[in-house]
Amino acid sequence: MNKWTACAFALATALALGACSKSNDQAATTPASESATAKKASVPRPAANADENSWGLYLADQGKVHADDIGMKPYIYVIPAGEGAMAEDRRKNETDSIVHGASSILIPGALLILGGPDAATTNAFTTALGKEVKPDTLKGVTVLVVSDGVRKDELSKTLAATGARVRVAAM
């Protein structure tokens, strides 16, 4: 009976390995445009007044769509909109968290996602962050900014000194 079990196990393993190599061969021959269009957001953009949890789920989904080549779990920062003292304090706390906390634990290959209900606020936050983070602190880290996508070049230049790879995705 042990011989039959060993044979069955060997056959199952061979079939599994064959299936894996077949799917890898298919993935290698799939054009990049097909795989890029196959990835679509599954979480719709929340309303501007939605709670932070909804925005966090949306940003995580954007990370799956626009940074699926990164294998590490993302660090997600929901940038609050508004001009009140509470919103400004929150943005300052987020900046401090990235500058003094996250930047010291982010390693090359990590993903940092920034976004929120207001694209202009997210862009301003990212621009200010680029001035706060020390040079080469984010070297090898991918920063995905989910905003309007209009200021992509400016945001890339702002974060260039940090060493981060910048991706900008339109909401």
C-alpha positions in Angstrom: 0.0 0.0 0.0 2.9 2.4 0.7 4.1 1.9 -2.9 0.7 2.9 -4.2 0.7 6.0 -1.9 4.2 7.0 -3.0 3.3 6.5 -6.7 0.1 8.6 -6.3 2.0 11.3 -4.5 4.7 11.4 -7.2 2.0 11.6 -9.9 0.2 14.4 -8.2 3.4 16.3 -7.7 4.4 15.9 -11.4 0.9 17.1 -12.5 1.1 20.1 -10.2 4.6 21.0 -11.4 3.5 20.6 -15.0 0.5 22.9 -14.4 2.7 25.5 -12.7 5.2 25.6 -15.6 2.4 25.7 -18.1 0.8 28.8 -16.4 4.3 30.4 -16.1 4.8 29.8 -19.9 1.4 31.4 -20.6 2.2 34.3 -18.4 5.5 34.8 -20.1 3.9 34.9 -23.5 1.0 37.2 -22.5 1.6 40.7 -23.8 2.1 43.4 -21.1 -0.8 45.4 -22.4 -3.2 42.5 -21.8 -2.1 41.9 -18.3 -2.3 45.6 -17.5 -5.8 45.9 -18.8 -6.8 42.7 -17.0 -6.2 44.5 -13.7 -9.1 46.7 -12.9 -10.1 48.3 -9.6 -12.6 46.3 -7.7 -13.3 48.9 -5.0 -15.1 52.0 -6.4 -13.9 55.4 -5.4 -15.6 56.4 -2.2 -17.5 59.6 -1.7 -15.5 62.6 -0.5 -17.1 62.4 2.9 -16.7 58.6 3.3 -15.0 57.3 6.4 -11.3 56.6 6.6 -11.8 52.8 6.4 -13.5 53.2 3.0 -10.7 55.3 1.7 -8.1 52.8 3.1 -9.8 50.0 1.3 -9.9 52.0 -1.9 -6.2 52.9 -1.6 -5.2 49.3 -0.9 -7.1 48.3 -4.1 -5.3 51.0 -6.1 -2.1 49.5 -4.8 -3.1 46.1 -6.2 -3.9 47.6 -9.5 -1.0 50.0 -9.9 1.7 48.3 -7.9 1.0 44.6 -8.2 4.7 43.9 -8.9 5.5 44.7 -5.3 5.3 41.7 -3.0 5.3 43.5 0.4 2.3 44.7 2.2 1.8 48.4 1.7 2.0 51.2 4.2 -1.2 53.3 3.5 -1.7 56.9 4.5 -5.1 58.4 4.0 -4.6 62.1 3.7 -7.5 64.0 5.2 -9.1 66.9 3.2 -10.2 70.1 4.7 -8.8 73.3 6.0 -9.7 73.0 9.7 -7.3 72.7 12.6 -8.2 69.1 13.0 -7.4 68.2 9.4 -4.1 70.2 9.4 -3.0 68.5 12.7 -3.8 65.1 11.2 -1.8 65.9 8.0 1.1 67.0 10.2 0.9 63.8 12.2 0.9 61.8 9.0 4.0 63.7 7.8 5.8 63.1 11.2 4.8 59.4 11.0 6.4 59.0 7.6 9.5 61.2 8.3 10.3 59.9 11.7 8.7 56.5 11.8 7.9 54.8 8.5 11.0 56.0 6.7 13.2 54.2 9.2 11.4 50.9 8.7 10.7 51.0 5.0 13.2 48.9 3.2 13.9 48.7 -0.6 11.0 47.0 -2.3 8.4 48.4 0.1 5.3 50.2 -1.0 4.0 53.5 0.5 0.5 54.6 -0.7 -0.6 58.2 -0.3 -4.1 59.4 -1.2 -7.4 60.8 0.1 -10.6 62.4 -0.9 -9.1 65.6 -2.3 -6.4 65.3 -5.0 -5.1 68.8 -4.5 -4.6 68.2 -0.8 -2.8 64.9 -1.5 -0.6 66.7 -4.1 0.2 69.4 -1.6 0.9 66.9 1.1 3.2 64.9 -1.1 5.1 68.0 -2.2 5.6 69.1 1.4 6.6 65.5 2.3 9.4 65.6 -0.3 10.9 68.6 1.4 10.7 67.0 4.9 12.2 63.5 4.1 16.0 63.4 4.2 17.8 62.5 1.0 17.9 58.8 0.1 15.8 57.9 3.1 13.2 56.1 0.8 15.8 54.6 -1.6 14.2 51.7 -3.4 10.8 52.3 -1.9 7.9 52.8 -4.3 5.6 55.6 -3.5 2.2 55.4 -5.1 0.4 58.7 -5.0 -3.4 58.3 -5.8 -4.6 61.8 -6.9 -5.6 63.5 -10.1 -2.5 62.4 -12.0 -2.0 65.9 -13.5 1.1 66.8 -11.4 2.9 63.5 -12.0 6.2 65.1 -13.2 6.2 67.7 -10.4 5.6 65.0 -7.7 8.3 62.8 -9.2 10.8 65.7 -9.1 9.8 66.6 -5.5 10.4 63.0 -4.2 13.5 62.4 -6.4 15.9 63.4 -3.6 14.3 60.8 -1.3 15.4 58.0 -3.6 11.8 56.8 -4.0 10.4 55.4 -7.2 7.2 57.4 -7.7 4.0 56.2 -9.4 1.0 58.5 -9.7 -2.4 57.0 -10.3 -5.5 59.0 -11.2 -8.5 58.5 -8.9 
